[in-house]
């Protein structure tokens, strides 16, 4: 947050946006599935409008088995999904947006995602997995957990205007 906003001073919108340093990066996150198209559009548009980096995060659950640490057999993500996420990152880079692609493998991917968002001082977190790939109650529980712990602005797939 800028010093002017912390002190309660109002900064004209054009000034705040023009100095991209006031805003943290936009983080587009998924959980081992491709992105919801609307979520990808929202994140890309926000990064373009504020002239900040787009951090694309694929948080994948890795079971806490001893074999999961030593082998790739415990991968719970389809190769086609990983390729689709990679194509999106390539498309964004082709548009001239600064983009960083991270893949997090963790026994607790949602917590890992929230920790990364806090470490990166994220300005906007777009939780954008394809909701059709989740059971509705599971996605609602994930969204509730992210909403409760996120330390930045949040946009959740399927809940936008």
Secondary structure, DSSP 8 states (H G I E B T S, - for coil): --HHHHTT----HHHHHHSGGGS--EEEEESSS-B-HHHHHHHHHHHHHHT--EEEEEEEE----HHHHH-STT--S-HHHHHHHHHHHHHHHHTT--EEEEEEEETTHHHHHHHHHHHTT-SEEEE-B-GGGS-HHHHHHHHHHHHHH--SEEEETT---
